[in-house]
Amino acid sequence: MNILNALSVIVLLSVPSVDSEPRDFQYDGPGLALITPFNIGILAVPWDYGSALYLEGGKAARSIPWHWDESTRCSVPSSCGDSAAICINRNALDYIVLFTSDSLLDLYGPFTNAGMAAFDGFGNIWFTADGFLYRNGISTEIELESHTVAVDHSGSRIAFCDSSDRICLLNTSSGESSVLASDYRFYSPLFVSSGGTVVIVTSSLEGEIVKVSPDDGTCTSLAEGSMPFWWKEMGVLLYSVTSDDGHTITSGEIWKVSLEGENQQITFSSGVHEIHPIALDVAVFAIDAITGSLITVPDR
């Protein structure tokens, strides 16, 4: 309870407020590493991964509702409607934090080793911790050694990558899992539903975005790129195509691709290196890899 109370302190960051329309997120605070849609705004993680911000159009950016001390680090956040979850590490222990933009909902842990949280279509939160799969903070008693999981809408199937970078599929009712695909070295799988068809979209260490059938494991390369985001309103994947010098990103543009493999470049800005695209309804945002700024993608 003491940890929960300590985490409940709201900290407002000194980021200037701007006069803007509700969807205009003109942000000029700390450089950003990650962004994800959250409620009517954007959940963002700065470069040092030592805090997380809620950005809402026309308002000052503020931290998610608990106190961050200098020992805290966080994972990639996940969101579902007006709820979000993040794995934080504080003083060498992991916690899964469930929250809204205004309040702390729950705190799970501590764990020795917890993974990124994922939501199913009913708002249940799934994550791995200390070698087991958890649902809403309660162990399913299913052993699962994977840091990142994806869950389908029903919560009946979990996709994950094993130690050999293969895509595996777990039945949450029976607890049985099997290797689904090993054509690439996969990471960060995602369930995507379009027109009644469910597929798994995943990045590969070979630099491709791959569609995997959850029924038979058939793999189809959709594009060369990374950081795929499912833009459900348009039925396409947004992704980034980058180049680097071995240390820093030297170029970055945003593309989109349908699940049938139809590709189209949507940014043409040599002075800005766009990465990590997301969409809110029909608006697209990205991060400038040079400055860490949040930018609106104008050309779609």
Secondary structure as GFF3:
##gff-version 3
##sequence-region A 1 300
A	DSSP	alpha_helix	2	7	.	.	.	ID=ss1
A	DSSP	beta_strand	32	38	.	.	.	ID=ss2
A	DSSP	beta_strand	41	46	.	.	.	ID=ss3
A	DSSP	beta_strand	53	55	.	.	.	ID=ss4
A	DSSP	beta_strand	62	63	.	.	.	ID=ss5
A	DSSP	beta_strand	73	74	.	.	.	ID=ss6
A	DSSP	beta_strand	78	80	.	.	.	ID=ss7
A	DSSP	beta_strand	83	90	.	.	.	ID=ss8
A	DSSP	beta_strand	93	99	.	.	.	ID=ss9
A	DSSP	beta_strand	104	111	.	.	.	ID=ss10
A	DSSP	beta_strand	118	119	.	.	.	ID=ss11
A	DSSP	beta_strand	125	129	.	.	.	ID=ss12
A	DSSP	beta_strand	132	135	.	.	.	ID=ss13
A	DSSP	beta_strand	138	143	.	.	.	ID=ss14
A	DSSP	beta_strand	149	151	.	.	.	ID=ss15
A	DSSP	beta_strand	157	161	.	.	.	ID=ss16
A	DSSP	beta_strand	167	171	.	.	.	ID=ss17
A	DSSP	beta_strand	177	181	.	.	.	ID=ss18
A	DSSP	beta_strand	186	194	.	.	.	ID=ss19
A	DSSP	beta_strand	197	204	.	.	.	ID=ss20
A	DSSP	beta_strand	208	212	.	.	.	ID=ss21
A	DSSP	beta_strand	219	224	.	.	.	ID=ss22
A	DSSP	beta_strand	226	231	.	.	.	ID=ss23
A	DSSP	beta_strand	236	244	.	.	.	ID=ss24
A	DSSP	beta_strand	249	258	.	.	.	ID=ss25
A	DSSP	beta_strand	263	265	.	.	.	ID=ss26
A	DSSP	beta_strand	274	280	.	.	.	ID=ss27
A	DSSP	beta_strand	283	288	.	.	.	ID=ss28
A	DSSP	beta_strand	294	296	.	.	.	ID=ss29
###
